[in-house]
Amino acid sequence: MSFNIVLLEPQIPNNTGNIGRTCVATCSPLHLIHPLGFEISDSRVKRAGLDYWGDLDLHHHDNFKSFLTYIPTDSNLYFLSAHGKRSLYDVEIKKNDYFIFGKEADGLSKEIKEKYTERLVKIPFPGEVRSFNLSNAVAMVLGEGLRQINWGV
């Protein structure tokens, strides 16, 4: 296992499928927090995940509260948000850390951002965009995590 990717109420099946494929490639479990904006059996999820979907270490959680009871109490949680004060590249990433991503359209809720202010992390970028596509952001986080733990070296 590398890192835990957590999608909080994802809305777009293609993103979730792409993320699932990336999780398989990086040996990272994927946690889906319901409600989802699509059916997990949606062909778009499986098409984006290709034939790797069956190899995915996939976990479903009824809601954010039940997810929190599932994880070990000593786990490192990082919440990805364009509003984060700390850069992803300033975080010391360790195996088994959890990276929580919000909905594609809205990001993380105001309540979560307020409660976990110290754990908000952003992916910095010089260009004039509000944020990255969800599946691209997950890939960037996993790439940085793998770099930091010297995976594959």
C-alpha positions in Angstrom: 0.0 0.0 0.0 1.2 3.5 -0.8 -1.3 6.2 0.1 -5.0 6.4 0.6 -7.1 8.5 -1.8 -10.4 9.7 -0.5 -13.1 11.2 -2.8 -15.8 13.0 -0.8 -19.1 12.7 -2.8 -17.5 12.5 -6.3 -19.8 13.6 -9.1 -18.2 12.7 -12.3 -17.9 8.9 -13.1 -15.0 9.4 -15.6 -12.9 11.1 -13.0 -13.5 8.4 -10.5 -12.6 5.7 -13.1 -9.4 7.5 -14.0 -8.5 7.9 -10.3 -9.2 4.2 -9.7 -6.8 3.3 -12.5 -4.1 5.6 -11.0 -4.7 4.0 -7.6 -4.2 0.6 -9.0 -0.9 1.7 -10.7 0.4 3.2 -7.4 -0.9 0.5 -5.0 -3.1 3.1 -3.3 -6.6 2.2 -1.9 -9.5 4.4 -3.1 -12.1 5.4 -0.6 -15.5 6.7 -1.9 -17.6 8.6 0.5 -21.3 8.6 -0.4 -23.5 9.9 -1.8 -22.0 9.5 -5.2 -23.2 11.5 -8.2 -23.4 8.3 -10.3 -23.9 4.6 -10.0 -20.6 2.7 -9.4 -21.8 0.3 -12.0 -21.9 3.2 -14.5 -20.1 2.1 -17.7 -18.2 5.5 -17.8 -16.5 4.6 -14.5 -15.4 1.2 -15.8 -14.5 2.5 -19.2 -12.2 5.2 -17.6 -10.8 2.6 -15.2 -10.4 0.1 -18.1 -9.9 -3.5 -17.1 -8.1 -2.5 -13.9 -11.3 -1.8 -11.9 -11.3 -5.3 -10.6 -7.8 -4.9 -9.2 -8.7 -1.7 -7.3 -8.6 -1.8 -3.4 -11.9 0.0 -3.2 -13.7 1.1 0.1 -17.2 2.6 0.4 -18.2 4.8 3.3 -21.8 5.9 3.9 -20.7 9.4 4.9 -17.7 11.4 6.1 -18.4 10.6 9.8 -18.4 6.9 9.1 -15.2 7.3 7.2 -13.5 8.9 10.2 -14.4 6.0 12.4 -12.9 3.6 9.8 -9.4 5.1 9.8 -6.7 4.6 12.5 -6.7 7.5 15.0 -3.0 8.2 14.3 -3.4 8.6 10.6 -2.2 11.7 8.8 -5.1 13.4 7.0 -4.5 16.0 4.3 -7.4 17.9 2.7 -6.8 19.2 -0.8 -8.1 22.7 -1.4 -7.2 25.7 -3.4 -7.8 27.6 -0.1 -5.0 25.7 1.7 -2.2 27.9 3.1 0.4 25.1 2.9 1.8 23.8 -0.3 1.7 20.1 -1.1 5.4 20.3 -1.7 6.0 21.5 1.9 4.3 18.4 3.4 6.3 15.4 4.5 4.3 12.6 3.0 4.4 9.1 4.5 3.1 5.8 3.4 -0.5 5.2 4.4 -1.3 8.9 4.6 -4.9 9.9 3.6 -5.6 12.6 1.0 -9.1 13.8 0.9 -10.5 15.5 -2.2 -13.9 17.3 -2.4 -16.6 17.4 -5.0 -15.6 18.4 -8.5 -18.0 21.3 -8.7 -17.7 22.6 -5.1 -14.6 21.2 -3.5 -14.6 20.6 0.2 -17.5 21.9 2.3 -17.1 25.1 4.4 -17.5 23.0 7.5 -14.7 20.7 6.6 -12.4 23.5 5.6 -13.0 25.3 8.9 -12.6 22.2 11.0 -9.4 21.0 9.3 -7.8 24.4 8.5 -4.4 23.2 9.7 -4.6 20.2 7.4 -5.6 22.0 4.2 -3.0 21.6 1.5 -3.0 23.2 -1.9 -1.3 22.3 -5.2 0.4 25.6 -6.2 0.3 26.7 -9.8 1.5 29.8 -11.6 -1.3 29.9 -14.2 -4.7 31.6 -14.1 -7.0 28.8 -13.3 -9.1 28.2 -10.1 -8.1 24.6 -9.7 -7.0 21.4 -11.4 -9.3 18.6 -12.7 -9.9 16.1 -9.9 -8.2 13.2 -11.5 -5.2 15.3 -12.4 -4.9 16.6 -8.9 -4.9 13.1 -7.5 -2.2 12.0 -10.0 -0.1 15.0 -8.9 -0.5 14.2 -5.2 0.4 10.5 -5.7 3.4 11.4 -7.9 4.7 13.7 -5.2 4.1 11.1 -2.5 5.9 8.4 -4.5 8.8 10.8 -5.2 9.1 11.6 -1.4 9.2 7.9 -0.4 11.7 7.1 -3.2 9.3 4.5 -4.6 10.8 2.6 -7.5 14.4 3.8 -6.8 
